[in-house]
């Protein structure tokens, strides 16, 4: 068993539920604060606080859709909204010009391997929804992650992709989910040329 997995199993058994916990003594951060430019102005088209990943160049919304960033407290306030995959694509296309759903690889770039509950840098992405629910047998569940734009390469027998990849923030793992399941959105855009 690798060292991170062993630490994580111990932490899950003993750590506080629903709190971001980081093993700073054993694991180096994979998304340190200095990786992000937090000095960007609020996005004028959406009124949302953003950060730019200096490594990838991507610009991210700091809060999940449905939440609002409060610069005074440096928190994301409110409840995140949830969408089916189709609703997510339509909402982004109609209400957030220039923004898009990230690919699954782009979402994975936000995972901080030293943390869980959620596995993100919460100084950069505060109040990240942290639901952790074991998959039910029929994969119908409450929102537990963030949709990606990446379809899962398995069809429903009629040639339709019935699932898409999503990131589960509690541990930072990925899984396919039925496109009819509700999940959260964290939007991204490419850097200005």
PANU-175426 format. One record per residue (C-alpha): residue number from 1; residue in one letter; chain; x, y, z. Coordinates in nm, 3 decimals. Layout:
BEGIN
SITE  num  residuo  cadena     east    north       up
SITE  NUM        A       A        X        Y        Z
...
END
This chain:
BEGIN
SITE  num  residuo  cadena     east    north       up
SITE    1        X       A    0.000    0.000    0.000
SITE    2        X       A    0.148    0.336   -0.094
SITE    3        X       A    0.224    0.594    0.169
SITE    4        X       A   -0.044    0.846    0.066
SITE    5        X       A   -0.316    0.582    0.065
SITE    6        X       A   -0.212    0.455    0.409
SITE    7        X       A   -0.210    0.809    0.550
SITE    8        X       A   -0.546    0.880    0.387
SITE    9        X       A   -0.709    0.569    0.535
SITE   10        X       A   -0.586    0.663    0.882
SITE   11        X       A   -0.699    1.023    0.838
SITE   12        X       A   -1.042    0.919    0.717
SITE   13        X       A   -1.086    0.700    1.021
SITE   14        X       A   -0.967    0.964    1.267
SITE   15        X       A   -1.001    1.305    1.100
SITE   16        X       A   -1.287    1.552    1.123
SITE   17        X       A   -1.571    1.493    0.881
SITE   18        X       A   -1.631    1.769    0.629
SITE   19        X       A   -1.307    1.957    0.699
SITE   20        X       A   -1.020    2.012    0.458
SITE   21        X       A   -0.726    1.822    0.608
SITE   22        X       A   -0.376    1.841    0.463
SITE   23        X       A   -0.076    1.625    0.547
SITE   24        X       A    0.184    1.899    0.518
SITE   25        X       A    0.452    1.701    0.705
SITE   26        X       A    0.453    1.403    0.469
SITE   27        X       A    0.340    1.527    0.127
SITE   28        X       A    0.444    1.836   -0.069
SITE   29        X       A    0.155    2.045   -0.204
SITE   30        X       A    0.076    1.984   -0.570
SITE   31        X       A   -0.120    2.311   -0.597
SITE   32        X       A    0.075    2.559   -0.381
SITE   33        X       A   -0.054    2.915   -0.338
SITE   34        X       A    0.221    3.065   -0.554
SITE   35        X       A    0.105    2.856   -0.851
SITE   36        X       A   -0.199    3.086   -0.881
SITE   37        X       A   -0.229    3.454   -0.966
SITE   38        X       A   -0.500    3.578   -0.731
SITE   39        X       A   -0.459    3.943   -0.833
SITE   40        X       A   -0.674    3.920   -1.145
SITE   41        X       A   -0.968    4.161   -1.151
SITE   42        X       A   -1.321    4.027   -1.122
SITE   43        X       A   -1.441    3.888   -1.456
SITE   44        X       A   -1.646    4.173   -1.604
SITE   45        X       A   -1.882    3.951   -1.804
SITE   46        X       A   -1.990    3.741   -1.505
SITE   47        X       A   -1.893    3.944   -1.197
SITE   48        X       A   -1.704    3.643   -1.063
SITE   49        X       A   -1.371    3.625   -0.883
SITE   50        X       A   -1.109    3.437   -1.084
SITE   51        X       A   -0.755    3.303   -1.052
SITE   52        X       A   -0.505    3.210   -1.318
SITE   53        X       A   -0.302    2.892   -1.293
SITE   54        X       A    0.053    2.999   -1.377
SITE   55        X       A    0.144    2.642   -1.474
SITE   56        X       A   -0.137    2.577   -1.726
SITE   57        X       A   -0.235    2.935   -1.809
SITE   58        X       A   -0.602    2.851   -1.747
SITE   59        X       A   -0.830    3.100   -1.572
SITE   60        X       A   -1.067    2.945   -1.316
SITE   61        X       A   -1.372    3.072   -1.131
SITE   62        X       A   -1.285    3.061   -0.762
SITE   63        X       A   -1.633    2.945   -0.657
SITE   64        X       A   -1.870    2.680   -0.787
SITE   65        X       A   -2.167    2.814   -0.981
SITE   66        X       A   -2.435    2.917   -0.731
SITE   67        X       A   -2.176    3.052   -0.487
SITE   68        X       A   -2.047    3.410   -0.467
SITE   69        X       A   -1.694    3.508   -0.368
SITE   70        X       A   -1.667    3.753   -0.076
SITE   71        X       A   -1.328    3.929   -0.097
SITE   72        X       A   -1.356    4.052    0.263
SITE   73        X       A   -1.381    3.706    0.414
SITE   74        X       A   -1.211    3.529    0.120
SITE   75        X       A   -1.494    3.276    0.121
SITE   76        X       A   -1.743    3.142   -0.130
SITE   77        X       A   -2.088    3.214    0.009
SITE   78        X       A   -2.413    3.038   -0.068
SITE   79        X       A   -2.499    2.691   -0.185
SITE   80        X       A   -2.353    2.553   -0.506
SITE   81        X       A   -2.606    2.483   -0.779
SITE   82        X       A   -2.626    2.139   -0.937
SITE   83        X       A   -2.693    2.052   -1.300
SITE   84        X       A   -2.731    1.746   -1.517
SITE   85        X       A   -2.461    1.728   -1.784
SITE   86        X       A   -2.695    1.860   -2.054
SITE   87        X       A   -2.813    2.145   -1.830
SITE   88        X       A   -2.449    2.228   -1.757
SITE   89        X       A   -2.360    2.257   -2.125
SITE   90        X       A   -2.668    2.470   -2.200
SITE   91        X       A   -2.615    2.697   -1.898
SITE   92        X       A   -2.251    2.762   -1.981
SITE   93        X       A   -2.328    2.828   -2.350
SITE   94        X       A   -2.613    3.069   -2.278
SITE   95        X       A   -2.508    3.245   -1.957
SITE   96        X       A   -2.125    3.243   -1.947
SITE   97        X       A   -1.976    3.362   -2.276
SITE   98        X       A   -1.608    3.278   -2.308
SITE   99        X       A   -1.627    3.018   -2.031
SITE  100        X       A   -1.654    2.639   -2.066
SITE  101        X       A   -1.670    2.315   -1.877
SITE  102        X       A   -1.314    2.193   -1.818
SITE  103        X       A   -1.186    1.864   -1.952
SITE  104        X       A   -1.134    1.593   -1.693
SITE  105        X       A   -0.755    1.643   -1.715
SITE  106        X       A   -0.798    2.016   -1.649
SITE  107        X       A   -1.014    1.943   -1.344
SITE  108        X       A   -0.754    1.697   -1.217
SITE  109        X       A   -0.493    1.975   -1.231
SITE  110        X       A   -0.675    2.139   -0.935
SITE  111        X       A   -0.634    1.837   -0.706
SITE  112        X       A   -0.391    1.886   -0.420
SITE  113        X       A   -0.249    1.543   -0.335
SITE  114        X       A   -0.164    1.640    0.023
SITE  115        X       A   -0.528    1.714    0.115
SITE  116        X       A   -0.867    1.549    0.138
SITE  117        X       A   -1.216    1.658    0.229
SITE  118        X       A   -1.183    1.834   -0.026
SITE  119        X       A   -0.858    1.758   -0.205
SITE  120        X       A   -0.801    2.116   -0.323
SITE  121        X       A   -0.613    2.422   -0.207
SITE  122        X       A   -0.892    2.589   -0.011
SITE  123        X       A   -0.706    2.920    0.012
SITE  124        X       A   -0.744    2.942   -0.367
SITE  125        X       A   -1.079    2.762   -0.405
SITE  126        X       A   -1.255    2.818   -0.070
SITE  127        X       A   -1.570    2.638    0.036
SITE  128        X       A   -1.541    2.378   -0.238
SITE  129        X       A   -1.841    2.143   -0.215
SITE  130        X       A   -1.716    1.836   -0.037
SITE  131        X       A   -1.993    1.579   -0.060
SITE  132        X       A   -1.883    1.224   -0.014
SITE  133        X       A   -2.146    0.962   -0.080
SITE  134        X       A   -2.069    0.605   -0.184
SITE  135        X       A   -2.211    0.527   -0.525
SITE  136        X       A   -2.546    0.359   -0.504
SITE  137        X       A   -2.602    0.042   -0.709
SITE  138        X       A   -2.783    0.230   -0.986
SITE  139        X       A   -2.546    0.532   -0.971
SITE  140        X       A   -2.827    0.776   -0.881
SITE  141        X       A   -2.705    1.005   -0.609
SITE  142        X       A   -2.694    1.358   -0.478
SITE  143        X       A   -2.433    1.586   -0.635
SITE  144        X       A   -2.090    1.471   -0.527
SITE  145        X       A   -1.854    1.626   -0.777
SITE  146        X       A   -1.779    1.858   -1.065
SITE  147        X       A   -1.880    1.783   -1.423
SITE  148        X       A   -1.618    1.781   -1.696
SITE  149        X       A   -1.677    1.824   -2.067
SITE  150        X       A   -1.525    1.479   -2.126
SITE  151        X       A   -1.774    1.207   -2.222
SITE  152        X       A   -1.714    0.857   -2.091
SITE  153        X       A   -1.624    0.631   -2.383
SITE  154        X       A   -1.905    0.383   -2.338
SITE  155        X       A   -2.233    0.403   -2.523
SITE  156        X       A   -2.585    0.309   -2.427
SITE  157        X       A   -2.624    0.051   -2.706
SITE  158        X       A   -2.774    0.309   -2.941
SITE  159        X       A   -2.449    0.493   -3.005
SITE  160        X       A   -2.509    0.766   -2.745
SITE  161        X       A   -2.258    0.847   -2.476
SITE  162        X       A   -2.473    0.811   -2.164
SITE  163        X       A   -2.206    0.906   -1.910
SITE  164        X       A   -1.942    1.174   -1.861
SITE  165        X       A   -1.637    1.204   -1.637
SITE  166        X       A   -1.658    1.404   -1.316
SITE  167        X       A   -1.418    1.489   -1.035
SITE  168        X       A   -1.512    1.394   -0.680
SITE  169        X       A   -1.349    1.664   -0.466
SITE  170        X       A   -1.348    1.475   -0.136
SITE  171        X       A   -1.050    1.260   -0.241
SITE  172        X       A   -0.975    1.418   -0.579
SITE  173        X       A   -1.059    1.103   -0.772
SITE  174        X       A   -1.250    1.079   -1.098
SITE  175        X       A   -1.531    0.853   -1.213
SITE  176        X       A   -1.793    0.832   -1.486
SITE  177        X       A   -2.150    0.925   -1.396
SITE  178        X       A   -2.478    0.915   -1.581
SITE  179        X       A   -2.534    1.245   -1.760
SITE  180        X       A   -2.874    1.262   -1.588
SITE  181        X       A   -2.713    1.281   -1.241
SITE  182        X       A   -2.679    1.626   -1.084
SITE  183        X       A   -2.329    1.761   -1.022
SITE  184        X       A   -2.158    2.093   -0.957
SITE  185        X       A   -1.977    2.323   -1.201
SITE  186        X       A   -1.644    2.505   -1.178
SITE  187        X       A   -1.588    2.690   -1.503
SITE  188        X       A   -1.264    2.763   -1.683
SITE  189        X       A   -1.149    2.971   -1.976
SITE  190        X       A   -0.838    2.983   -2.184
SITE  191        X       A   -0.594    3.269   -2.126
SITE  192        X       A   -0.629    3.580   -2.338
SITE  193        X       A   -0.398    3.569   -2.642
END
